[in-house]
Amino acid sequence: MFDVSREDIVGGSLARALVILAGPLVAQNFALVAQSVVDLFWVGRLGGQAVAAVGLATVVVALLTVPLQAFFTGSQVVTSQHVGADETESARRVPFTAAACAIAVAVVLGAGLVLAAEPIAAAFLDDPTVQSYAVSYLTAYALALVAIAASDTLESGFTGWGDTRAALYVNLTAIVVNVIADPVLILGWWVFPRLELFGAALATAIGYGCGGLFALALAARGRQGFVLTRAALRPRLDTAREVVDVGLPIAGQNAGRQVARLGMIGIVSAVGGSAGLAAYHIGSQVATVAFVPATGVAQAATSVVGQNLGAEQPSRARRATWIGVAIAVVGLSVFGVIQWLVPAPIAQIFVPDLSGQALEYTVLYLQILAYGYWALGAIYTVEAGFNGAGNTDVSMYSTLAQYWAVRLPIALVGAYVLDLGVAAVFWGVTLSNVAAALWLAAYFYRSADRGMLHQAADEAAASD
């Protein structure tokens, strides 16, 4: 009842396939959000300066994971297309080749992060205490980058295969270990030293390291044909090239997004100080909770679209995209109404002792964000239709326009010309989400009518 096979994906009910595939992914993403909430809760015990430091550090490490996103997305999309074409041996090879490449890149990025942590903190923060916290967190996160590279790439392989429950198990392993290690390493419980923000990042590294080992164990045992073989373990240059070709535009998309977020952090810090920075970080974490269902549906839709195109069924791929959009838009709209009505209690779930100007800014941000939640649902699921077809460059261009042509200009003009302060930054986020949702939906409708999905199906068939 709760399993979905390749035959179900390419020949059964699309709504059922999407819901069943999305279920474990939504649960997994909620678990990731719970991890973020727990991280923020324990970091919050160190005070508002620690929360502000993590607000900057989170954007920096997200920027550093951008190159790794190429391997995460490439692993899922290329695996799903090979599975849809019934090319089992080629599909098995993809996640392990992608993981080997991702780990090598993560080692280089981690070394650079250790060297650059102090200059980065000094460039964005004036408070010496906040700077010290940020440097500590960034230094330890170098280890987490390597662990995330291994765990998330293998997890994407399971998702591309259609085995989203395995992806859930891998993430739950990483999250549970992280949550247990957080208070122990941050506050120095039991026999462990008090490591504060260094401990927070180290807990993340340990958690994802355990997740990567568990993913290997699942693959060694074998699940639904995804099994660790000697041939699959041997990296192949042609497979790596295929993964990078698909994933590189996603890396470009995330690079544009994260650099723009750094710009937004700079504006927030300049016009709102540490209270504005704390509000921006808390709002981002709450928004992460909101779009969990959308990301789960989008990940499922990417696999469903990819497998149906591999099976040369473009009309089903198109219907899967629009069904995913409908599910995500409705779900996020409901969450938006709740958030608009009770923003303060929601904020204080994340940071119980939040008060004063930081609470005022956070409530404002949460209410402004709520107006655009339906758009977030549409963005993720329409992008899944493009990504499943291998047209990941569309998502890249859309994100660059969303952040650089809409979000940053609104924030800059509103904050410095219209003198709206941090409210300008908050409105820039929501208005850019709405704009991106509208143009993506219109472009997918037009492109599908002009044969984009038929062409993708033909290309998948030609590569068999």
N, C-alpha and C positions, 0 to 999 in steps of 0.2 A: 504493500500500500504506500509506503514511504520511500520506495526506491524508484529511480528513473534510469532506464537503460538508453543506449544509443537509439534503439528502435522506437522508444517512446518519444525521444527528442525529435527525431526526423519523421515520425509518422503518427504520433498520438496527439492528445490534447495539448496545445501550446500553453494555455493558462495553467493547466495542471503541472506541466514540466517546469514552467517558470516558478510557480509557487513552491514546488518540492525542492527544486535546486536552490531557490532563494532562501528557504527556511533555515538551513544550517548556516548560510552566509550571514543572514540577518542576526542569528544568535551569536555567531562569531564576532560580528561587528559590534553588537551590544556588549559582548564580553570585552572587546577592545576599549569601548567607551568606559565600561566599569573600571578597567585598568587605569584609564586616564583620570577618572574621578578619584580613585584611590590614591594615585600619585599626587594629584593636586591636594587631596585631603591631608596627606602626611607632610607634603612640602608646606602647606598652609600653616602647619604647627610651628614652622620656623619663622613665620611672619610675612607681612606684605612685600618686603624687599625680596624675599626668596621667590615669591610668586611672580613678581615683576621680572626677575632674572630668568626664570623658566619661560616666561612669555617671549623674551628675545631668543633664548637658546632653542626653543621649539621651532621657530622659523628658520634658524640657521641649520639645524640638523635636518629639517625637511628639505632645505635647499641641497644639502649634501647627499640626500638619498635620491635626488633627481636622476643621476646616471643609472642607479640601480633599478629605477622604475622601467627602464627600457627592457631589462631582463625579466621583471615580474610580468609585465603586460605581454611581451613577446612570447614568454613561456606559455601563458594561458591561451593566447590566440592561435599560435602555431600548433600547439598540442591539440586544441579543439578541432582545427581544420584537418589535421591528419587522422584524428579519431573518426570524424565525420566521413572521411574518404576511406575508412576501414584500413588504414596503414598503421598497424599496431606497432611494428618494430620502429618505424620512424617516430611515432608519437612517444614511445618510451624514451627515446634518445634526447628529446627536446629539453625536458626539465633539468636533467643532469648536466648537459652541456651549458645551459643557461646559468645554473647554479655555480659551476666552476668559473665562468666568466665574471659573474656578479661578485664572488668572493675575492677574486684578484683585484677588481676595481675598488672594492670596499677597503682592502688593506691600504691601498694608496691614499684613498680619501681620509682614512683614519689617521694616518701619519701626518697628513697635511693639517688636519683639525687640531692635533696636539700642538703643532707649531704656531698655528694662527689664532688660537683661542684668546689670548690676551689682546692682540690688536683688534680683533672683532669686538670684544666687549668694550674696549676703550672708545671705539668709533661710534657706538650707539648709546652708551650709558655714561652719565656724569657722576653718579653716586658710587664711591669706592666700594661700599659694602655689596651693592648689587653687582658691580663688576666682578668682585671676588667670587660671588656665588655663581655667576654665569661661566667664568673660567673653569671653576671646579666641575660643573656639570658637563661642559663641552669636552673637557679633557677625558673624562671617563666614558663619554659617549662614543669615543673612537672605537672601543671594543664592541659596543652595541651595533655599530654599522656592519661589522663583519658577521655577527650572529644573525642580524636581520637579513643580510644578503642570502645566506644559506637557507634560513627558515622560510622566508616569503617566496623565494623562487620555486622551491619544491612544492610549497602549498599551492602556488599558482598552477603548477602542473596537474595536481589533483583536481583543481577546479576546472581546468580546461578539459580534463578527462570526463567530467560530469560527476565526479565523486566529491561533492561539496561537504559530505559528512567527514571525510578524512581531513579536508582543509580545516573544518571546525575543530577536530580533535587536536590538530597540530597547534592551532592558535590557543585553544584552551590550555594546553600544556604550558605554552610560553606565558600566558597571562597569569595562571594560578601560581607559578613559580615566582613571577615578578611581584604579584600582590603580597605573597608571603615574605619575600625578601625586602620589600619597601621599608616597613617600620624597623625591621631588624638592622638594616644598613643605614637608614637615614638617621634614626634616633639612637642607635647603639644598644639595642635590646640584647639581653642574655650575655654571651661572652664576646659579642662583637663590638668594635669601636664605633663611635658616633661619627659617621662620614658625611652627614647632611646631604647637599646636592650631589656630591661625588657618589654617595651611596645610592641616590635615586637613579642615576644613570647606570651605575654598575648593576643594580637590580634588573634593569631592562636588558642589559647584556646577558646576564645569567639566564633570564627567562627565555629569551629568543634562542640562546644556545641550546637549552633543553628542548625547545620546540623543533629546532633543526635536527637534533639527534632522533627525536621521536618520528619526524617525517621519514628519515632514513630507515628507521625500524619498520614503519608501515610499508615502505616500498620494498624492503627486503622480504617481508612476509608476502606481499602482493595483494592488490585490491582491484577487482574489476578489470584485470588485464594490465593494470599499471604495476609493473614489477621491476625490481632492480636486477638487471642482468649484466653480465660482463661486457657485452656489446654496448649496452646503454650507458655504462659508466665511462666509456672512452669518448672524450670530447671530439666533436667533428667540426671542422672549420665551416663547411657548408651549412650545417645546422645553426652554428653561432651566427653566421651571416644572415640567415633567414630570420632568426629571433631579433637581431639588431635592426634589420630593415623594417620590421613591424613595430618594434618597441621604441625606436629612436624618436619618432615624432611625439610619442607620449612623454619621453624625457624632455624634449624641447618644450612641450606644453607645460610640464611641471616646473621647468626652469623659469619660464616666463611668469608663472604664478608665484613662485617662491621669491623671486627677486622683487616682484611687485609688492609682496607681503612685507619684505624688508623695508621697502619704501613707505608702506603704510605704518609700520612700526616706528619709523623715524618721525613721521608726521604726528602720530599719537603721542609719542614721547615728548615732542616739542610743544604741542598745544595742550596736552592733558597731564603731563608728568607721570609719576609712578602710579597714580590713581587711574589715569586713562589707560596706561599700559596693562595694569592688572585687569581692568574691565574688558579690554580688547581680548586678552587671553582667556578670561572666563567665558566671554561670549562665544569665542571660537570653540571652546570645549562643549558648551551647551549645544551649539549648532551641529557639532559632530554627532551628538545624541540624536538630533532631529533627522539628519539625513542618513542614519544607519539603514533604515528600510530601503531607501533609494539606492544606496551603494550595493546592498545585497541583491536587489532586483536587477541592477545594472550588471553586476558580475555574472549573475545567472543568464541574463539576456545575451551577454557577450558570447558565452559558451553555446547557447541555443542557436544564436544567429550563425556562429562559426560552423557548428556541426551541420546545420541545414544547408549552408552554402557548400560545404564539402560534399554533401549528398545531392547537390545540384537542385535545391528546392528554394529558389529566391523568394517566391511569394510567401512561403512560411516564415522566412527570415524577416520579411517586412512586417507581417502580422505580429510576430513575436516582439518586435521593437515597440509597436504602438500599444500592445497589451501591457508591456512593461511600463510605458509612460503613464498610462491610465492608473495603474496600481500605485506608482510612486507619487504622482501628483495628489491623489486623494489622501494617501497616508500622511504626507507632509503637511497638507492643508489642515488636517485635524490637529496635528502637533502644533502648528503655528497659532491656531486659535487658543489652545491651552496656554502656550507660552505668553501670548499677549495679555491674557487675563491675570496670570499669577507670576510675573517675572521675578519679584523679590524672593519668594520662597524657593524658586528654582535656582537662583543664583546662590542662595545660602546652603543649598544641598552640596554645592561644590566647595564653598568656603564659608563654614558656619559662622565665623565671627566677622564677616564682611560688613562694613558700616561706613558712614560718612560719605565723602565724595566718591570713593570707589564704588560703593553700593549704588549711589545715584547714577553714575555713569553706566554701570552694568545694567541696571533696570532700563535705562534709555536704549542701550544697544540691543537688549533682548527684544524689546517691543518693535524696534525698527527692523530687526532681522526677521521677525515673524511675518511681516508683509510679503517677503520674497521666498518663503519656504516652498511654496508650490513650484516656483521656478527652479529651485535646486533639484527637485524630483525630476522635472522634465530634462534638465541639463544632463544629469548622469545617465538616464535611460536612453535619450536620443543619441548621446555619444556612444553608448553600447552598440547601437545599430551600426554606426560607422566603424567602430573598433572591431566588431565581429566580422565585418567585411574586409578587414585589413586596411581600411582607409583612416588610419590613426592620425594622418596629417590634418584632417578636418578638425578634430578635437584640439590639436595644437594651435591652429590659426584662430579658432574660436576663443580659446583661453587667452591667447595673447591680446586679442581685441577686447575681450571682457575686462582684463586687468589694466592694460596700458592705454586703451582708447576711451574707456568709460570710468573704471573705478578710481584710478589715480588722479585723472583730471578733476573729477568731481570732488575728491578729497582735498586736493590742493587749492582749487578755486574757492570751495566752500570754507576752508579753514583760514586761508590767508587773504582772500579778496572780499568774501562776504562776511568774514569774521564770525563763523558759526561754530568754531572750536571743534571738539571731538565729534559733535553731532554730524559734521560734514563727512568725516571718515566713515561713520556708521551708515549714513545714507548712501555713500559711494558703494559700499558692499552690496546693499539690497538692490539698488537700481541697476548695478552691473549684472547681478544675477538674473533679474527680469529681462534685461536686454538680450543676454546670451540665450536664455530659454526660447525667446521668440524667434531669433534668427536661426538657431539650430533646428527647431521644429520645421520652420519654413524651408530650410535648405534640404533637410532629409526628405521631406515630402516631394520637393522638386527633383532631387537627385534620384529617388526611387522611381519616379515616373519616367525618368530619362534612362533607366536601365542600369544604374549603378550596381544593384544587387545581382542582376543577371550577368553582368560582366565579371563580378567577383566570383560567382559560381563557375563560370567558364574558365577563369584563371585557376581556380582550385582543381577543376577537372583536368586541365592541361598539365598541372604539376604532378599528377598521379604517376 
